[in-house]
Amino acid sequence: MKKIESEAATFRTLDWGKTDTSKFPNMVTPAPGPQSKTWHDRCTKYFKGLSGQVKLFPVTFESGEACVLRDVDGNEYIDFSSGIYVTTLGHCHPKISEAIAKAAHTLMNAHDFTTPVKTELMEKLADILPGDLNGFQLYDSGTTAVEAGMRVMRAATGKNEMISCFNDYHGKTYGAVSLGHIRSNVYGRVRAPGAHMVPRPDAYRPMWTKPDGTIDTDAYLTFYEAYLDKGTVGDVAGFVLEPIQGWGGSVMPPDDFFPKLRKFCDQRGLLLMIDEVLTSWGRTGKFLCMEHWDVVPDIVTIGKGFGNGFPVTCVAVREPFKESFEAISASSSYGGNPMACAAALISTKIIEEEKLNEWATHLGQVALKRMNEMKAVHPIIGDVRAKGCLMGIELVKDRATKEPFDKAGAEIYQKAFAKGLAWIPAGHILRMSPPIVMDEKTILKGLDIIDESIGEVEKAHGYT
Ligand SMILES: Cc1ncc(COP(=O)(O)O)c(C=O)c1O
């Protein structure tokens, strides 16, 4: 791999906030360039089913280091995507690459037999997770972890129905997809029996408000009460939710929602399963996003940044539900293999040792301040939000009607990408998930690129 020679590509371990980012992005040819196109055409002759992210900007990446990505034409981009919320500690962190390589040279797979590295990971997880979350199983993707969590839920309660929320996303296998926003082409055209969807509070687009116009969280819980009674067959195991909706567009709940939902579940004997595949391991400035609200879920899924690129996910359950793993035949071919455990263990240690949760929180505050300045000058920005390095900008055609501005979203994504910002589109909501090892100047530079791109698109649509 060609090394990206620059100070900006150094890790925070080496340089806390003193990096010279003036060199990035470094675009040497209009992107996607000729080499990108050639590779992409060769590859996609066979590789089918691309995400919107790639379709809108079909570049071919060759290498990455820390917060910088390089394409095959030599263009260097600031990374505001972390793959897809995955490389939270940046690309090719030397300690992580070394740990995975060491495991790969020692033992690659021993099914679910005990290994020293798995033992260390188990102890580390039990140590850092809140409350009595101390029963674990490991998987190789987010959706398989979600499915296992759902099976634990059924085993623990003997009940079948589950309640999730509008616009949640939990993966693409049948159980998980049934608890998310679903289109007929995604899976089998029908939801799994027993899967229910209810609205969840979105402060920017509230369904119920108090007389002063602020969101009325209690009204949502009142609705859930009625729904349990009238909308289900009375066989509900519990709720399955994202803490912050990632795919849905970095949609944050009001601070009182999860504490109230926890109480609601406790009073009705329902389990609370939280899907933290996207929000965990430093992404929002905590190991679990639920720690922001001091809520301990009964079951929680962990993924993406957990292995910082190595496919490893986890289902963690509270003490009373540990034995339910036995009931569900929990093991899998790749779950907890030594390379996966090594990646998760070292990623966890790095976050702890380098105080990266604190740094992610700081970056989120810096970004939110800058995004609010952008909102003050751009009429098409309806809302901005950030928790740690999970960020979103919601685009509207008109602030009064809040009509989503999808076309602008796609155009801004493409313009910013061409200027050297690798990131994630989501219709009218611009999603950002920079690595949490990024320095302050680079975060601001990425936002400058977005600011400029929004300005150009506004102009093209006659707003200025
Ligand atoms: C909250 C959440 N759950 C589950 C998944 C599915 O993870 P995977 O793509 O690894 O199956 C995702 C993926 O984006 C996610 O964001």
The ligand as an SDF file (V2000), in Angstrom:
LIG
                    3D

 16 16  0  0  0  0  0  0  0  0999 V2000
  -28.2940    0.2360   13.7000 C   0  0  0  0  0  0  0  0  0  0  0  0
  -27.8410   -0.8250   12.7390 C   0  0  0  0  0  0  0  0  0  0  0  0
  -28.1350   -2.0960   12.9940 N   0  0  0  0  0  0  0  0  0  0  0  0
  -27.7590   -3.1010   12.1760 C   0  0  0  0  0  0  0  0  0  0  0  0
  -27.0600   -2.8330   11.0250 C   0  0  0  0  0  0  0  0  0  0  0  0
  -26.6730   -3.9510   10.1040 C   0  0  0  0  0  0  0  0  0  0  0  0
  -25.3050   -4.1370   10.1420 O   0  0  0  0  0  0  0  0  0  0  0  0
  -24.5740   -4.9700    8.9800 P   0  0  0  0  0  0  0  0  0  0  0  0
  -24.6020   -4.1240    7.7580 O   0  0  0  0  0  0  0  0  0  0  0  0
  -23.1850   -5.1770    9.5210 O   0  0  0  0  0  0  0  0  0  0  0  0
  -25.3350   -6.2460    8.8490 O   0  0  0  0  0  0  0  0  0  0  0  0
  -26.7160   -1.5080   10.7070 C   0  0  0  0  0  0  0  0  0  0  0  0
  -25.9620   -1.2000    9.4860 C   0  0  0  0  0  0  0  0  0  0  0  0
  -25.8300   -0.1040    9.0550 O   0  0  0  0  0  0  0  0  0  0  0  0
  -27.1220   -0.4750   11.5910 C   0  0  0  0  0  0  0  0  0  0  0  0
  -26.8430    0.8030   11.3210 O   0  0  0  0  0  0  0  0  0  0  0  0
  1  2  1  0
  2  3  1  0
  2 15  2  0
  3  4  2  0
  4  5  1  0
  5  6  1  0
  5 12  2  0
  6  7  1  0
  7  8  1  0
  8  9  2  0
  8 10  1  0
  8 11  1  0
 12 13  1  0
 12 15  1  0
 13 14  2  0
 15 16  1  0
M  END
$$$$
